[in-house]
Amino acid sequence: MIKSMTGFGHGEISNAENQKVTVEIKSVNHRYCDLSLKLPKKFSMFEAKIRNIMKEYVSRGKIDIFVSFEDLSQTSVGLRYNQEMAREYLKIFEQMRDDFKIESNITAKDLARFPEVISIEEKPQDEEVWWSLIEGALRSAAEKFVETRTIEGENLKQDLLGKLDQMEEDVDFIEKRSPDIIREYRAKLEEKVKEFLEDSTIEENRIAAEVTLYADKIAVDEEIVRLQSHIRSMRDVLNQEEAIGRKLDFMAQEMNREANTILSKSSDVALSDHAIELKTNVEKVREQIQNIE
């Protein structure tokens, strides 16, 4: 089943310690796989693992991954007593007492108020606990992300199949109309020759040669055959399971080339109208294919 390159996924996992990781994934079109990570500094060590997991779910697109962490546990932080800093403060106070001949009645409570004597710091966490939360939230978000891409991909597939049907109708018309153009040209040529020559004898060989030259000039048989083949192939590719965006893009380029050739050779109004409609649908197909992974 084909997938769109546009998608969104959200996942979150929490544990018994009231720690929660939330992951959001968003993507848009891109020629290659471009992963952008935004995560807390404490999780930077897991960047390579996150990228490897995402490669299991996507192959193309500009993908933004947002990771956030919330810790409501009572054991995540603690107090740290800096004995050296306290000693430095006391030395300074003693020096001030001696210099200015003043009393100094510093208590432990007073000393604790000074900067960096007592600080709040985050306690070391088990990396495995963190990774367990990150991986769970990431995979949950990635699965929803792929689901939205798949739904959008199915919509794209149905739209492309409809446009291929229209293209096939235009190609069929061009194929059926082409022989009539030759016959009509021959009839017009004979009529003009009769007007100019009046009662003179028309040289059949000269007319046949002129018609042959004209037929070669406007012949689109090869282009029709190739277009019919490309349309069939594209239908087959749309039913494949792997990433098909690049393959479809190449096929659409070939279709566009054939449509341009047919239009450049056209000298009939009805045929030109269908050739223009054909080229228009090819362009629409090319635009839609840019959204396919």
BELZIWO-V799474 format. One record per helix or strand. SS is the DSSP state (h for helix, s for strand). FROM is the first residue (numbers start at 1). TO is the last residue. Records with the same first field share a line. If there is no record, write none. Layout:
SS->FROM-TO ; FROM-TO
//
This chain:
s->4-4 ; 7-14 ; 19-28 ; 33-38 ; 61-71 ; 77-81 ; 118-122 ; 292-292
h->41-54 ; 83-100 ; 108-112 ; 127-197 ; 204-218 ; 221-237 ; 245-265 ; 269-289
//
